[in-house]
Amino acid sequence: MSDTANHPVIDENKDKRVWIYRILTLAGLVCVIGYFFAPLWWVSLEAVNYPKQTFPDGVKIHFHIDSVRNGCALRQSTEVDEKEALDCVHEMDTINHFVGMFPIASGGPVEKAFSPFMIGLLVVMLLGFAAPGRKSRMVVLVLGFGTVAVWMGHVMYAKDGLMLHSKGYITGMVVSLGQGDEETDEEEELHPLVKRLREEMAEVYAKQQEAQGITAVPDAPATELDRASLITKLATVYNNDQSKLPASERVEWNASGMQAMLWHYEKSLGRWFMDPARNDPLVATMTWVAQALFVIIILAMVVLTALSWREDKPWFWLLVIIPAIVPFAFIVEYAGWLWWYGHSLSTMGAFTLKPFMPTVFGDGKVAQFTTHSYPHIGFGLMMASFVLLALAGLIRRKIRKDAAAPKVEASVSAGPTIKQA
């Protein structure tokens, strides 16, 4: 017996609810794209030594899917003419390192690096769910997943692949590495000969960079630079790090996403606490996790395409269920990394704290700081996508159930009758 006999195809011309679930699905898809660009969550620290005049919202940061960004805005003051907002990512890192906490950039390195491809995966799944019929669904999934796979492979492993990564991710890397220029205030006290020596060394280094084809980057905030300038800044720091190693151990910069992610993660771990015995195993772990995730995403695309062949099977609904549950997965992920921060304190910190769980939602207290942790507009879009996609899935399920009901009744009425004695 044919599959269509047991599982009837929905007549889309007769059932107008089909267009309702498609519109809901596409609206949920727009929300998915929206929360990639919007801040998902914000965290703020307040204390008496951070006055409202300077930090009106406290020391505030924004968590995005692909990066952590500054949450402090320009102060509206007639007394201070501020050209650039205070760098609250740097400020919070400075506060945290006193109690032995790793820099913010060391959290979720793999998740941030693969976030554009994960969003691409969700978008293709929803397009497949909304596609009319099996043939169009297969075309959408094969072409869509294939495009994401090629894009991911180029970004993570090809030379200069970082150029095709999200600008927010690259900016976040540069901003975190740009911290720690505290020595500039001390230059005025240096002996003129020492200052001259520094200048000459800088000139030599600039010539070395030029010989390698790396041009100088304008001295501007990272948020105002284009991708090429941001990557050049990363290359400058990377090559400077490599120059401190023996020639036999140096690795040439190739601007691939995998190289940049692992190097940046290692550098972030060691920004405040140079502890190879502790940091090296973390880098090794993230290395195999990143490589494994690359393979898992490829396999997931293949499996999802195969499972979507039959609409009447339970696993077909993964196309809408997985994108719908993202906000709950985010909360688990966010809480997990907060736990890691609070339970991975270094003994090199200036103060000693017992391991603790930072506040996930609401207000809390750590030492003399009041903490605030609340959802931002991006998480609102996540929840909106959950509602829209849940409705789309339920409506489509009801359509299929209604379409199958007459067949069930017909088969029952056509069955043999029992002759009573």
Sequence and secondary structure as in RCSB ss.txt:
>XXXX:A:sequence
MSDTANHPVIDENKDKRVWIYRILTLAGLVCVIGYFFAPLWWVSLEAVNYPKQTFPDGVKIHFHIDSVRNGCALR
QSTEVDEKEALDCVHEMDTINHFVGMFPIASGGPVEKAFSPFMIGLLVVMLLGFAAPGRKSRMVVLVLGFGTVAV
WMGHVMYAKDGLMLHSKGYITGMVVSLGQGDEETDEEEELHPLVKRLREEMAEVYAKQQEAQGITAVPDAPATEL
DRASLITKLATVYNNDQSKLPASERVEWNASGMQAMLWHYEKSLGRWFMDPARNDPLVATMTWVAQALFVIIILA
MVVLTALSWREDKPWFWLLVIIPAIVPFAFIVEYAGWLWWYGHSLSTMGAFTLKPFMPTVFGDGKVAQFTTHSYP
HIGFGLMMASFVLLALAGLIRRKIRKDAAAPKVEASVSAGPTIKQA
>XXXX:A:secstr
  HHHHS    TTT THHHHHHHHHHHHHHHHHHHHHS  EEEEEE TTS TTT TT EEEEE SS EEE     
  SS   SS   HHHHHHHHHHTTT   GGGSSHHHHHHHHHHHHHHHHHHHHHHSSHHHHHHHHHHHHHHHHHH
HHHHHHHSTTGGGGS HHHHHHHHHHHT   GGGGGGGGS HHHHHHHHHHHHHHHHHHHHTT     SS GGGS
 HHHHHHHHHHHHHHHHHTS GGG       HHHHHHHHHHHHHTTT   HHHHHHHHHHHHHHHHHHHHHHHHH
HHHHHHHTS TTSGGGGHHHHHHHTHHHHHHHHHHHHHHHHHH   TTSSS        SSEEEEETTEEEEEEE
 HHHHHHHHHHHHHHHHHHHHHHHHHHHHHHHHHHHHHTS      
